Amino acid sequence: MAVLVEMHHAGDATVRSEVVAAIEHVFADRAGDWCVSIVGSQANDRWEMQIAGPNGFERSYTLEGSSGEHRPAVIRAIVGRMVPGNV
């Protein structure tokens, strides 16, 4: 398993490190190479998340800050639902 997590315009360094750790936890038992990109907006409280993985796997999701979706535990749960156990 290899996972690359990129975050841009998405809060301070503490928040970024917690989000990266939460995402890495999701991929700990999944095979293949994965890339997760989260880009924040300066115009609103939305973060655009894209996930790419083996066998052409691609998903995207908009994380809404006003709905609490910027919290690491919530992001971990969302990614866990989006990414199947065996791809």
Rosetta blueprint (number, residue, H / E / L):
1 M L
2 A E
3 V E
4 L E
5 V E
6 E E
7 M E
8 H E
9 H L
10 A L
11 G L
12 D L
13 A H
14 T H
15 V H
16 R H
17 S H
18 E H
19 V H
20 V H
21 A H
22 A H
23 I H
24 E H
25 H H
26 V H
27 F H
28 A H
29 D H
30 R L
31 A L
32 G L
33 D E
34 W E
35 C E
36 V E
37 S E
38 I E
39 V E
40 G E
41 S L
42 Q L
43 A L
44 N L
45 D L
46 R E
47 W E
48 E E
49 M E
50 Q E
51 I E
52 A E
53 G L
54 P H
55 N H
56 G H
57 F L
58 E E
59 R E
60 S E
61 Y E
62 T E
63 L E
64 E E
65 G H
66 S H
67 S H
68 G L
69 E L
70 H L
71 R L
72 P H
73 A H
74 V H
75 I H
76 R H
77 A H
78 I H
79 V H
80 G H
81 R H
82 M H
83 V L
84 P L
85 G L
86 N L
87 V L
